[in-house]
Amino acid sequence: MYPSLAAAKAAVIAIGEEIATYGLPSGICPIVFAFTGSGNVSQGAQEIFKLLPHTFVDAEKLPELSAGKSLPPHHQSTRRAFQLYGCVVTSKDMVAPKDPNRCFDKADYYAHPEYYRPVFHERIAPYASAIVNCMYWERRFPRLLSIDQLQQLMKNGCPLVGISDITCDIGGSIEFVNKSTSIERPFFRYDTSTNLYHDDMEGDGVICLAVDILPTEFSREFVAMR
Ligand SMILES: NC(=O)c1ccc[n+]([C@@H]2O[C@H](COP(=O)([O-])OP(=O)(O)OC[C@H]3O[C@@H](n4cnc5c(N)ncnc54)[C@H](O)[C@@H]3O)[C@@H](O)[C@H]2O)c1
């Protein structure tokens, strides 16, 4: 709905200035955005994320970053409240070899996904406030997040607020995404405790964006460039 890409970016930058000036409520910090994949979609999502005050962290550092949460507020690093954290997650953080004597090998995983078990729900999801799903996926690969895994995570107090499933493979890598959404009504809410889907945003559960025609939202500048 913004007249130009520059205007949309300015709105994001204005939110970032508020975060940098006033900070976020300490109870919801650190806010971590996990981006899956490193291709076109992931780079585009990161381009917008980088307009906000941020630090990128490696996947291995997520437990350490999150651990400060249990400290009393005055012991917590105040830096965490004035910025967001980004983490780019690739296949090595999503799966591990079933055989503990083997090391992860991307080419081997792509050729033989059956030798690998999913670990995203153990290594990444417990620390993610938002998952931005940008990776290519096919049915022969393990899911990124099954319904069972998500339900268990939410029971255990996972900080996940929302998933932006840009890949939008229905019933795919994010199993509970069972429908696509429209540009006019981009979100639905999935309540993990009742296994019910809602159109309103006013209750428990995970908010999900599943617009499958995002290229129709190319900015005017982009269209003019073509
Ligand atoms: N919702 C929409 O309107 C919309 C718009 C654009 C793209 N898409 C979809 O988003 C996906 C990504 O598109 P893209 O242009 O960024 O592609 P891309 O090829 O540029 O990037 C894909 C990424 O996925 C990773 N990847 C590939 N196979 C993987 C696997 N088995 N496990 C984990 N990671 C894997 C690659 O390493 C790469 O980082 C595609 O499925 C595309 O159809 C949806």
PDBQT file of the ligand as one rigid body, heavy atoms in Angstrom, charges set to zero:
ROOT
HETATM    1  N1  LIG A 301       5.331 -16.794  -1.877  1.00  0.00    +0.000 N 
HETATM    2  C1  LIG A 301       5.749 -16.379  -3.061  1.00  0.00    +0.000 C 
HETATM    3  O1  LIG A 301       5.047 -15.668  -3.768  1.00  0.00    +0.000 OA
HETATM    4  C2  LIG A 301       7.152 -16.756  -3.518  1.00  0.00    +0.000 A 
HETATM    5  C3  LIG A 301       7.906 -15.816  -4.216  1.00  0.00    +0.000 A 
HETATM    6  C4  LIG A 301       9.200 -16.173  -4.606  1.00  0.00    +0.000 A 
HETATM    7  C5  LIG A 301       9.703 -17.451  -4.335  1.00  0.00    +0.000 A 
HETATM    8  N2  LIG A 301       8.933 -18.351  -3.666  1.00  0.00    +0.000 N 
HETATM    9  C6  LIG A 301       9.464 -19.687  -3.340  1.00  0.00    +0.000 C 
HETATM   10  O2  LIG A 301      10.524 -19.525  -2.397  1.00  0.00    +0.000 OA
HETATM   11  C7  LIG A 301      11.490 -20.561  -2.566  1.00  0.00    +0.000 C 
HETATM   12  C8  LIG A 301      12.903 -19.969  -2.649  1.00  0.00    +0.000 C 
HETATM   13  O3  LIG A 301      13.034 -19.187  -3.847  1.00  0.00    +0.000 OA
HETATM   14  P1  LIG A 301      14.436 -18.470  -4.203  1.00  0.00    +0.000 P 
HETATM   15  O4  LIG A 301      14.202 -17.668  -5.424  1.00  0.00    +0.000 OA
HETATM   16  O5  LIG A 301      15.026 -17.807  -3.005  1.00  0.00    +0.000 OA
HETATM   17  O6  LIG A 301      15.345 -19.739  -4.579  1.00  0.00    +0.000 OA
HETATM   18  P2  LIG A 301      16.931 -19.816  -4.545  1.00  0.00    +0.000 P 
HETATM   19  O7  LIG A 301      17.305 -20.986  -5.399  1.00  0.00    +0.000 OA
HETATM   20  O8  LIG A 301      17.548 -18.476  -4.822  1.00  0.00    +0.000 OA
HETATM   21  O9  LIG A 301      17.270 -20.176  -2.995  1.00  0.00    +0.000 OA
HETATM   22  C9  LIG A 301      16.878 -21.383  -2.426  1.00  0.00    +0.000 C 
HETATM   23  C10 LIG A 301      17.628 -21.615  -1.127  1.00  0.00    +0.000 C 
HETATM   24  O10 LIG A 301      17.188 -22.857  -0.567  1.00  0.00    +0.000 OA
HETATM   25  C11 LIG A 301      18.318 -23.666  -0.234  1.00  0.00    +0.000 C 
HETATM   26  N3  LIG A 301      17.933 -25.067  -0.381  1.00  0.00    +0.000 N 
HETATM   27  C12 LIG A 301      17.737 -25.764  -1.532  1.00  0.00    +0.000 A 
HETATM   28  N4  LIG A 301      17.378 -27.040  -1.254  1.00  0.00    +0.000 NA
HETATM   29  C13 LIG A 301      17.341 -27.128   0.105  1.00  0.00    +0.000 A 
HETATM   30  C14 LIG A 301      17.052 -28.185   1.014  1.00  0.00    +0.000 A 
HETATM   31  N5  LIG A 301      16.715 -29.397   0.577  1.00  0.00    +0.000 N 
HETATM   32  N6  LIG A 301      17.121 -27.940   2.332  1.00  0.00    +0.000 NA
HETATM   33  C15 LIG A 301      17.467 -26.727   2.780  1.00  0.00    +0.000 A 
HETATM   34  N7  LIG A 301      17.758 -25.676   1.990  1.00  0.00    +0.000 NA
HETATM   35  C16 LIG A 301      17.701 -25.890   0.658  1.00  0.00    +0.000 A 
HETATM   36  C17 LIG A 301      19.416 -23.232  -1.194  1.00  0.00    +0.000 C 
HETATM   37  O11 LIG A 301      20.699 -23.516  -0.674  1.00  0.00    +0.000 OA
HETATM   38  C18 LIG A 301      19.155 -21.721  -1.289  1.00  0.00    +0.000 C 
HETATM   39  O12 LIG A 301      19.796 -21.043  -0.209  1.00  0.00    +0.000 OA
HETATM   40  C19 LIG A 301      11.052 -21.353  -3.800  1.00  0.00    +0.000 C 
HETATM   41  O13 LIG A 301      10.383 -22.526  -3.358  1.00  0.00    +0.000 OA
HETATM   42  C20 LIG A 301      10.094 -20.418  -4.517  1.00  0.00    +0.000 C 
HETATM   43  O14 LIG A 301       9.112 -21.117  -5.251  1.00  0.00    +0.000 OA
HETATM   44  C21 LIG A 301       7.678 -18.009  -3.239  1.00  0.00    +0.000 A 
ENDROOT
TORSDOF 0
